[in-house]
Amino acid sequence: MNKFIVSPSPHAYSSDSVPKLMYGVIISLLPALGVSVFYFGIGMIVVTSVSIASCILFEYLIQKYMMKVKPTHLDGSALLTGLLLAFCLPSNIPFWMVMIGALAAVGIGKMTFGGLGNNIFNPALVGRVFLFISFPVAMTAWPEAGQWMSYTDAITGATPLGLMKEGLVNKTVGEIMPEVPSFLNLFMGKMMGSAGEVSALALLIGMCYLIYRKIISWHIPLTILGTVFIFTGILWLANPDRFADPLFHLLTGGLMLGAIYMATDYVTSPMTPKGMIIYGIGIGIVTVLIRVFGAYPEGVQFAILIFNGFTPLINKFVKPKRFGKEVSRG
Amino acid sequence: MSLKTFSRGGVHPPEHKLSSGAAIEVLDLPEVVIIPVSQHLGAPAKVLVNRGDQVKVGQLIAQSVGFVSTNIHSSVSGKVLKVDKFPDSSGYRRMAVQIQVEGDQWEEFIDRSDDLVRNTVLTGEDIRKKILEAGIVGLGGATFPSHVKLMVPKGKKAEFLVVNGVECEPYLTADEALMTSKSEEVISGIQVLMKGLGVEKAILGIENNKPGAIEKMKKAAEGSHIVVQGLKVKYPQGGEKQLVQALLKREVPSGGLPIDVGVVVFNVGTAMAAYEAVMRNKPLVERVVTVTGKSLAKPSNFKVRIGTPVSYLVEKAGGLSDQVAKVINGGPMMGKALSSLDVPVVKGSSGILLIDTEEAKRKEVLPCIRCSKCLTVCPMGLEPYLLMTLAEKGLYERMENEKVMDCIECGSCSYTCPSSRPLLDYIRLGKAEVGKIMRARKAV
C-alpha cells in the first residue's frame, strides 16, 4: 500500500531557483565580458579569473571553517559577486589586490552579515570601495583599450570623467570635449575605465535580457538613468560651459554597470516598485552631486552603497497597494 | 484589446488539463457509500436514520440545524449499515452514515427525465426554500450553504450575480466538462439563482483556455440577461474577490464580502445543482469530479454519487501506481493532501489529483534573497516575505497590521519563491494566531 505525503498547499512549485536566477544574471553579463576581453585582452582574463576563483574559494572557506554551515559556494551568487567585482576594477590591477578585494567583498560585504540574503551592502561594491581606499593609485590608473597582451605593464591614462573633472579647473566643457572619445566610442566602450563598465551597448543588451527574463524589473535601472539624465540636463541647460551634457554623463563611468547590475542586486534593493523608484531617484541624484560637485570624478559606487543603507527604511515605510482598501464603483 | 483579468499579482502555473475534452462519464455504483453529515461550512446536520433502516436515493438522512447549515440526503438506495464516526478528507473521524448499496431506487418526487426546463413560476422565496431542502452548497470547494448566500443581509443590495466558470486550478476540468455538455441547464440554473437572489443581471467568467465552453455557454445564454465573458488565464482568478474585480472592476473591501459591492458569486457547478434542485426536485446527491494525474492511464471527469470512496474513483481512472506519492483532494494550488484513499467524495470535492514522487517532495529551503517575487504575485497586495519573518518571530500583532487576515491562501507566494520558502505555511500559522487575538479582544 502506498504511504502518502501529507503537506499543506500549494502542491505545485515554479521551476525558479536561486542558482537559475544567478546564472541568468551571469548570462546577461556575457556581452559586456566579451567587449572587455576584446578591449583589455589578457589583463581582463586574469583579473576576472582571479576574482571569481577567490570569491568562490573565500565563500567556501568561511562557510566551512568559520561559520560551520553547509557551503553554498556553487549557488552562483559568489560567482556573480566575483564577476561584478572584476567588472569594476581596472584590468591592470595586480592579482593579489584582486584577491584582497574578493576577501573584502565576500568576507566583510556578505559573510559578516550571515551570508546570502542578509547583507545590507552590495558585496562587489564593498570590495571595490575597499580597494579604492586602500590602493588609490592602482585603482585610478586606467589602461588604454587595445593592448591585448599587456597586463600590469599596460599604458594607462585618465577616464573621460577624470578628464572632465581635472579640465574644469581652468577650461570650459567645450574645450575639454575634443580630448574625450566620441559618443560612438563611448557607447561601444572604446574608452578608459573599469574593465566591465565601458560598453554601454553591451550592458543595455544585458538589461533587456534581464527584463525579458523577468529577473529584474525596469524600475531601478531606468529610474537611475532617467534621474541622471534629467538632473545633468538641467545643469547643462543652465550653464553648458560648466556642466557636461547629459549624454556624456549617461555613457561614461560606472553608471550603466551600477544602474543595471549593482543597484538591482535583490538583497540590497527595495521590495516594492514604489520603493525601487524612490531608491533609483536617490541614487541618481547623489551620483550627479558627487560627479559634478564632489571631489571624486565618479560617484555611482558611493551613491548605491548609501542607498543600500536606506533600503530597510524604504521597505518599512513604502508598502504595496493592498487589495480592497477603497471601493471603486464603475 | 487585451483580455480582462484581475489587476494585482497572480501566477500562471502549467495548466496540465489532462482530462480536458473527456466527456462526463457516469460511474457504476459502488458497493458501500459513506456520507458525512458535515459536508458544508457551518453546523453539522442532525442524523435522522438508524442502523438497519432502508433508504432511497434522495431521501433526507440528516437535517439542517441552525441558519448556517444544510440538509444531507442519501445518494444511493439500500440499507444503513452504521451511523458512526468515519475518517473524512480532513483525516479526522467525523459523524457519517454508512449505507450498503442495494439497487438504485429513487424517491418518487424526483423528476429524472432529461427534458430541459427553462422557466419557473416559483417565487424567490420558494427557490431559496427548495435550495435549502435540496442541501445545495458552493460546489467550487468552499461548501458554503447556498440558501444563506441568496439571502441578502439588511442594508445591502445585490445588483449582480457573478458565476464562476474560471476553473483556474491546474489539472481540474470538472466545470469545463459541465459547461460543455450541460450549457443549457447551467444557464437555466443561473436564471434560477438570479430569481432567488432578486437580480436582473448576471455575468459568467470563463478563462480563455476553455474556448469550447465559452462558445457553448455564449450560445446558450443568447436572449438572456447573462453575459459570458472570456478571461485571460491567470491564477487565482477563481478567487471571488479576484473574479469580481476582473469582471466588474469592483474591489471587495478588506474583511468584506462580495455583497458589500453588490455582488454574489456562485460556481457553475452550484448553478447546475440549483437547476436540478428547483426544476427537478433533485437533492444534491451526485457531482462531477475530475480524477487526474500524470501516472493515470485514463484521466477522467466522473459523475459520482456523494459518499463514493476515493479509492473507487482512482481505480476506475486507471488505478494507483507505485510512483504516486501524494493524493490531493482538489487542485494542486489549494487542494488538501489526503492521508488515505479510503475517504468518501463529498459535496466540495472538485477533483482527485495524484502526484508522482519527484513532484511531491518539497525542495530544500534556502535563505530569502529579497527578490520580491512573492510581493509581485500576491493578488491581495501583501508582503509574504515579511509576514513569514513576523510569524517566525511570533510578532502576531504586527502581522495583523500588515493585513495578514486578507490573505486568501492561494499559494502564489510559495509557488513562486525561488528559495522554496514555505511562505504560506507560516502565513497560515499567523492567521490562526491573529484570529485568536481578535476573538479574545471581542470577548473582552
Contacts between the chains, C-beta under 8 A, distances in Angstrom:
chain1	res1	chain2	res2	distance
A	2	B	320	6.2
A	2	B	322	7.1
A	2	B	324	5.9
A	2	B	325	7.4
A	4	B	324	7.8
A	4	B	325	6.7
A	4	B	326	5.7
A	4	B	327	5.5
A	4	B	337	6.9
A	4	B	338	6.5
A	4	B	339	5.9
A	4	B	340	7.3
A	5	B	325	5.3
A	5	B	326	4.7
A	5	B	337	6.8
A	5	B	360	5.0
A	5	B	361	7.1
A	6	B	91	7.4
A	6	B	326	7.8
A	6	B	337	4.4
A	6	B	338	7.4
A	6	B	339	5.1
A	7	B	326	7.7
A	7	B	337	5.8
A	7	B	362	6.8
A	8	B	337	7.7
A	8	B	424	6.9
A	8	B	425	5.6
A	8	B	428	6.7
A	9	B	332	7.8
A	9	B	333	6.3
A	9	B	334	5.1
A	9	B	335	6.0
A	9	B	336	6.8
A	9	B	337	7.8
A	9	B	409	7.4
A	9	B	411	5.3
A	9	B	424	7.2
A	10	B	332	6.4
A	10	B	333	4.7
A	10	B	334	7.1
A	10	B	411	3.2
A	10	B	414	5.4
A	10	B	415	5.1
A	10	B	424	6.9
A	11	B	326	6.5
A	11	B	328	5.6
A	11	B	332	4.5
A	11	B	333	7.5
A	11	B	335	6.7
A	11	B	337	6.9
A	11	B	353	7.8
A	11	B	355	6.1
A	11	B	359	8.0
A	11	B	360	7.5
A	12	B	13	5.4
A	12	B	14	8.0
A	12	B	170	6.5
A	12	B	332	4.0
A	12	B	333	6.3
A	12	B	359	7.6
A	12	B	415	6.1
A	13	B	362	7.7
A	13	B	363	6.8
A	13	B	414	7.4
A	13	B	415	5.8
A	13	B	420	6.7
A	14	B	11	7.2
A	14	B	13	7.1
A	14	B	415	5.6
A	14	B	416	5.2
A	14	B	418	7.9
A	16	B	373	7.4
A	16	B	416	6.7
A	16	B	417	7.8
A	16	B	418	4.2
A	17	B	363	7.6
A	17	B	418	5.2
A	17	B	419	7.9
A	17	B	420	7.6
A	18	B	366	5.6
A	18	B	369	6.1
A	18	B	418	5.3
A	18	B	419	5.7
A	20	B	418	7.0
A	21	B	369	7.8
A	21	B	371	6.8
A	21	B	418	5.6
A	72	B	366	7.8
A	75	B	366	7.8
A	77	B	369	8.0
A	115	B	367	6.8
A	116	B	367	5.7
A	116	B	369	6.2
A	117	B	367	3.7
A	117	B	368	5.2
A	117	B	369	4.9
A	117	B	370	6.7
A	117	B	419	7.9
A	118	B	367	7.0
A	266	B	369	4.9
A	266	B	370	5.1
A	266	B	371	4.5
A	266	B	372	7.3
A	267	B	369	5.7
A	267	B	370	5.2
A	269	B	370	7.7
A	271	B	370	6.3
A	271	B	372	4.4
A	271	B	375	5.5
A	271	B	383	6.8
A	271	B	385	7.3
A	272	B	372	7.3
A	272	B	375	6.4
A	315	B	386	8.0
A	319	B	383	7.2
A	320	B	375	5.6
A	320	B	378	7.5
A	320	B	381	4.7
A	320	B	382	7.4
A	320	B	383	6.5
A	321	B	8	7.3
A	321	B	381	5.2
A	322	B	254	6.8
A	322	B	380	6.8
A	322	B	381	4.1
A	322	B	382	7.1
A	322	B	403	5.7
A	322	B	406	6.8
A	323	B	8	5.9
A	323	B	241	6.6
A	323	B	245	7.8
A	323	B	251	6.4
A	323	B	254	7.4
A	323	B	379	6.7
A	323	B	380	4.4
A	323	B	381	4.9
A	323	B	406	6.6
A	324	B	241	6.7
A	324	B	251	4.6
A	324	B	252	5.3
A	324	B	253	4.9
A	324	B	254	4.7
A	324	B	256	7.0
A	324	B	380	7.7
A	324	B	406	7.2
A	325	B	251	7.8
A	325	B	253	7.3
A	325	B	254	6.2
A	326	B	251	7.0
A	326	B	253	7.9
A	327	B	250	6.9
A	327	B	251	6.0
A	327	B	252	8.0
A	327	B	253	5.6
A	327	B	260	7.3
A	327	B	261	5.9
A	328	B	249	6.5
A	328	B	250	6.4
A	328	B	251	5.9
A	329	B	250	6.7
A	329	B	261	7.7
A	330	B	249	5.0
A	330	B	250	7.4
